[in-house]
Amino acid sequence: MEQRTNLLELLNYIDPAGLDYQEWLNVGMALNHEGFSVEDWDTWSRRDPGRYHSGECARKWRSFRGSASPVTGGTVVQMAMDRGWKPAREYQEMDWDTPISASRNGNMGTGRNWGPAEQLITYLETLFKPDEFVGYTTESWKQTDEKGTRWLPKKGCCDRTVKQLIEGLKKYGDDIGAVVGDYSPEAGAWIRFNPLAEGGCTDKDVAAYRYALVESDKISIEDQLAMIQKLSLPAACLVHSGKKSVHAVVRIDASSYEEYQSRVKYLYKFCTENGFEVDRQNKNPSRLSRMPGVMRSGKEQRLLAVNVGRRSWDEWISWIENEYDGLPEPENLADAWDNMPKLAPCLIENVLRKGHKMLIAGPSKAGKSYLLAELCIAIAEGEKWLGWECAKGRVLYVNLELDRASCLNRFRDVYQALRWEPENLSNIDIWNLRGKSVPMDKLAPKLIRRAAKKDYTAVVIDPIYKIITGDENSADQMARFCNQFDLVCTELGCAVIYCHHHSKGAQGGKKSMDRASGSGVFARDPDALLDLIELETTDALMNQEINKALCRACLEWIKIRAPSLEDGLSQDDMCNYRIMTEYCGNKLPKAEYEALGRHLDDAEKTVRLRTAWRIEGTLREFPRFAPVNTWFDYPVHIMDDSGALGDIQPTDEKPAWQKKKKPPEDTWKEKENLLRQNFGLCDEENTGRVSVSELCQSMGVASNTVKSYVKRLSREFKIENGVVIKL
């Protein structure tokens, strides 16, 4: 009686006025086959008064008996579904709060509610469009190895559309084998959950990247269903495999194979990170899954539910962002008061802890890269850096600016200038990325993958302008950029140290944390900020430094070439290079004295090339330190132990109105010299070609300024395709 009532209710969805003659006849034949009366058909037909004729239904009714291919009630069901009716099945669409369980459809073994054909029809209608081709296989083979014996699927076929398969299933009822082929009841059968090109069975044949398979047999069926529900997976179908797992066909909604791969990777990672360890071998879009409606070793491959959880990939992602952010819960201070966590040990004494971030900022040609090389070596050897003790450990130097040969030679030059024995070279790894650098959001995961098992104490990135993403003056964009450093710190458990350039204009009157170019985020994000500013040395100071250097050079020369002369010099004599050179002139042969003169000329030239720098710090974890004054004596920074630089002011400390203005011609000569000097510094390989952007960075000016300089020196330089060429 229930079936009779249901079919009559379905007729409410079907308007006879909208049917052609054959469709109207089909409804009558279906009602006849299912045991309904002619009055039921006649009553429904009266809803089309334009074509209704009294007595016509009775005449046709008598001719329906004895048909070899009867029209069944399934025709009426399908016509109603085509017009909006949805069946109230046990595997119906559910609200997310509705519990899912393995016993939801009754016993997992064969039962009176089994309905194999209906299960497969519902699966096909849920996942596919009527004209799409579906791949499946009912053929299998047995494999036996050290893991045991199991049945594996063969390639299968893809030769019919969803519509054709459903028509066959309705025709043959629960004899699924008559439609898809006989299968081994011990092995079961398989189906591909994404539509394919006709005849195709591989990834390249996938017609739409709609779904991915999530499966795990590490936990019980009940726990799998609980995890699917907990993680709110946007599952179109849930199928019991007949053994230890549930196959969740999850909506991916990708527009391309690349996007499919990316989304599946994210899906699997999210599941695994939240306690649902999935089988990653299921990641390809043409993967076979268990076909519902067939038996496997006496158990049903049963359709448990359709349209579970979120309704789309985008809705699921939105839910994750809003409801499942993965952030730790707040903790009460009282709970930690008597059991405080240990602070991270220092990497640089009283400056930087392990696992924290440090920024070194300064103007162009301040020797920032050399300073970072010195730091790498100090960490590798466990030596002091700028007077601070460094914890010994491994370090990765990410070189974004120099070619490989220049970078490697620079490290050797710094080692030799520091006069340290290279006993721990294996503690330094160099990643040369000049010409291959990518934005930081792309570089961070690549870096993490390569460094994951290297146990680095620090990662040094030099310089960051090569990898900045977005507008460096935008606070929100730079905050996202700096978050990538946090990611590296967290994933690798190491410190991240990087350098950045100053903004344009005078810096002497600014605080150290306000000098870095771009958004204030740069200065406020790191745990330690070290800022370099150049000092304006006086003639008296330089003469004093030259005197010390010449005295030291003269004494070293005497000790090596004429040690007997040392006894004739007093302590006061050794502090005055004029007395020492006059003494040597009286005691040495002419050739030896001339050699000493050349040695002293080199020493004086070296001193005159020195620049003086002050390093100030802004620290989050430690008290502020007194400014550190150094000489940049290429290629290393030397501490000013004498205190001679203590009272020297930065080069641009004076306000602009106090500075003497130079005649325009003198100003242009300085600009011309600035271009020549920086061109030479940038053209390390003597190619005679430097890009405009490199000169802009080196000179600290805009591209239009560089072009105006080149125009003035048109006999020496020209610009072609963004490159300055020396004539």
C-alpha positions, 0 to 999 in steps of 0.5 A: 500500500505504501508503494501505491500511495507514493506513486500517486503522490509523485503524480502531483509533480508531473503535469500531463499538459507538459507531456507528449503523447508517448510520455502520457502513455508511459505514465499509464503503463507504469501505473498499470504495471504497479497495480494501480487502477485505470481511475487513478490514471484517468483522474490524473489525466483530467488535469489536461482539459485541452487534450482529455477525452472521456473513455480514452484511458479505459481503451488504452488500459486494456492494451497494456496487458502482456507487454514483453518490456513493461514500463515500471514505476521507476519511470514515474519516479524519474519523471518526478525527480526531473521536475524537482522531487527528491526521494526521502532515502535513508542516505538522504542529505543531512544537516551537519548536526545530524550524527553519522554512524555505521549503523545508520542504514541498519546492519552493515550486512545484507538486509531488507533495506539494501536496494543495490541498484538504488544505492548506485543510482543515487551515487551517480545522480549525486556526483555526475551530470546525465551526459557525463562518462563514468569509469568503473571496473568489476574485474580484479586480480589477487595479489599475495605478498608479505603483507598478505593476500588482497584483491586489486582492480584492473583498468576497467572501462569508460564507455557509457554515460550516467544516463545510460547506466541509470537506464540500465539499472532501472531496467534490470533492477538490483541485478547490477552485474547485468549493467556493469558486468559481473564482479567477484563477490569476494573482491567487490567493484570499483568506480571513478568519482570524477567524470572522464572523457569517453574511453579514458581511465587516466588523470589526463582523461579527467573531464572535471576536477570535481572531487577527491577521495579521503580514506583512512583505515588507521582508526575504526569506522565509527571514529572515521565518521566522527572525524569526517563530521568533526572536520566538516568535510564537504563530502558529496558521498560517503561509502562504506568499503565493506571492510575497514574504511569509509570512502569520503568523496569530497568536493574540491571544485578545482578549475585545473589539474594544478589547482586540484593538486594544490587543494588536495594537498591542503585537504590531506594536510589539514586532515592529518594535522587534526588527527585524521591520518588519510591515505595519500596514495588517493591523491590523483583525480582518476582514482578508483573508489569503492562502488556502492551497491555491491558485495565484498566478502559477505559485506555491503559496499554501502552508500551511507550518506550524500551531501554531508557537511559544507556544500562546497570547497569555498564554504569549507575554507570559509568555515576553517578560517572562521571556526577552525583557525588552529590557534592555541587557547588562552592560558591562565597566568596562575597556572604557569606562575610556579612552572614558568617555561624556560627562555630560549638560550642566547644566540648572540649574548644580550642581543638575540635569543635562539629562534628569534628574529634580527634585522640589520639596517643601514645605508648602501655600502655600509658593509652590511653583507660583510657584517653578516658574513662575520656573524655567520663565521662567528656562530660557526666558530663560536667566537665573538661578533662586535664584542658579543659572545655567539653560541656555536652552531650551524648557519645557512646563509641565503645569498640573493645578491652575489654570484656564487664565486664572489660569495664564496671568495668573500667568506674566505676573505673575511675568514682571513681578515679575522685571522681565525682558523677555519676549523668549523667550515662544515657549520656554514651552508650557503644557498646561492640564489642570485637570479633565481630568487622568488618572493618570500611567500614562495621562498619560505616553504622551499627554504623550510623543506631544504633546511628541515633536517639540517639543525640550523641555529640561524638562517641569514637572508641577505638582502630582503629587497630581492624578495619583498612582496608588495609595497614596502610602504604598506603596513599590512602588506609588510606585516604579511611579508614579515610573517614569513620570517615567523614561519621559518623560525617556527618550522625550523626552530632557528633564528632568522637574521636579515638586512634592509636598507635605509630610507632616503634623506638625512638619518642622523636626527632620526631614532635608529628604529625609524631609519629603515626604508618603508613601513615602520613594520620593518623596525617593529617586527624583529626581536632585535634591530641593529642599525648602522649609521656613518660617522663624519671623521675629522682630519685630526682623527684620521691623522691619528689613525694613520699614525697608529697604523704606520707605527704598527706596520713599521714595527711588524716589518722590523720584526720580520725583516730586521729584528735587531733594530727593535732594541734601539726603539723606546716605547715612546718612539714606537708611538710616532711613525716619523721617529720610527721611519727616520730611525729605519732610514739611518739603519737600513740599506737604501733598498730595504728602506725603499721597500719599507716605504712601499709597505707604509704607503699601502698601510696609509692607503688602507687607513684612508679607505676606512669608514667609521660606523656607529651601531645602535640597537633596539631590543625586545628581550634585553636592555638597550646597549651602549652604541658600538663604534667600528671601523669598516676596514675592508673586508671586516668591521674592527671595534674602536677599542680606543674610544676615538669615535665616541664623540664623532657625530653622524655625517648628516647630523647637522640640520640642512640650514647649517650646512654650507651650500656648494656651488652648482658646478662643484655639486655636479662634479660630486654627482659625476664622481658618485656615478663613476664610483658606484658603477665601479662598485656594482661592476664587480666582473668588469663587464662595463654593464650595470642595470639602472636598478642596481645603480639606484640601489647602490646610490640610493636615488631614483631611476630618473636621477641616474638617467640625469647623471648619465645624460650629463656624462654622455661621453662616458656612459649611455643607457640601453634597455635599462642598462648603463653601459660604459663607453 
